Amino acid sequence: MRRREFITLLGGAAAGWPHAALGQQKTLPVIGFMSSRSPEDSQSVLAGFRKGLSDSGLVEGRDALIVFR
C-alpha cells in the first residue's frame, strides 16, 4: 500500500468515527416506586402516579422506567 492510499484510508476512518458514536442508545432514567403493597394491590395509586408522570411530560417506557420495590 502506498503512503497516499494509507493516509486517505486513515482520514476516511477518522471522519466516519464520530458518526458511529452517535448511534448508541441513551439510557433511560429509572424512577423507583416503593410500597409495602404489591403493584397489583395498589392499582389506583399507580394510576395516579402514572398520571402525574404524564402531566409532567414523561411517558413510561419512552422517557423513564418505573421499578417497583
N, C-alpha and C positions, 0 to 999 in steps of 0.2 A: 504494500500500500504506500502510495506516495504521500509526502508531507501535506500537500494541499488537500488531498482527499480526506486525510485523517483530521485535519483542522475543520473541514466542512462537516464531517460526521460528528465531531465533538461539539461544534457550535449548534448543530441541529438538535442534538440530545439535550443540551443545556437550555435551548429555547422551549422544548416540549416538557421539561421537568416541572415548572410551576403549574402547568395545566393538569398534570396528573395529581398534584396535591389538592386541587380544588374538588376532585371527585370523591373525597372522603365524606362520609355521612357525619353530621353533627350529632352529638349525644343529647338525649333529652333529659331535662331536669326531672328529678324524682320528688314527688310530694308524698310524705308519709301520712297515713290516716290511722291513728292509734285509737283503739276502742277495746273495751273489755268484752264486747259482744262480737259475734261473727258478722261478716258483711251481709249474710242472708237475713240475720235478725234485725239489722238496722237499715233497711231499705229506705225508709222515709228520711233518715238523717243523711244517708248517702246521696239521695236525690237533691236535697238542699245544698249539700257540699258541691256536687257537680254543677248545680245551677249557679252557685256563687263563683265557681271557676269560669263558667261560660260567660257570666256577666262581666268578669274581668278580662275576657278575651282569650281565655285558654281553652283548648279542646283536648280532652283526654285521648292519649294515643298519638296526637299530632304535635302538640306543644309541650306536653308533660305526661309523665307516667304516675299513676297512683299505686302506692304499695300499702297493703293492709297489714297491720300488726295488732 
